[in-house]
Amino acid sequence: MNSFFTAIRSLGVRRGPHRMLAGVCGGIADRFGVSPWLVRLIFVLSLLLPGSGIVVYLIAWVLLPDEQGVIPLQRSLQR
């Protein structure tokens, strides 16, 4: 299981300092060098399409590490 979390950390996406909710959009924006507002706009537009935008966001929040490298799902499983 640790190799799974190590692989996630190696992606280079961290929930970041440009946080509004959980920092997912800000972390993606930092990783790809674009404006956090652009990523947020794309996310909001994705909510208008049929599908599961909220579910994808929640999965990203649980799996992406924060600025210190802590992954919420890994922390929950270790308790």
Secondary structure by P-SEA (a helix, b strand, c coil): caaaaaaaaaccccccccccccaaaaaaaaaacccaaaaaaaaaaaaaccccaaaaaaaaaacccccccccaaaaaaac
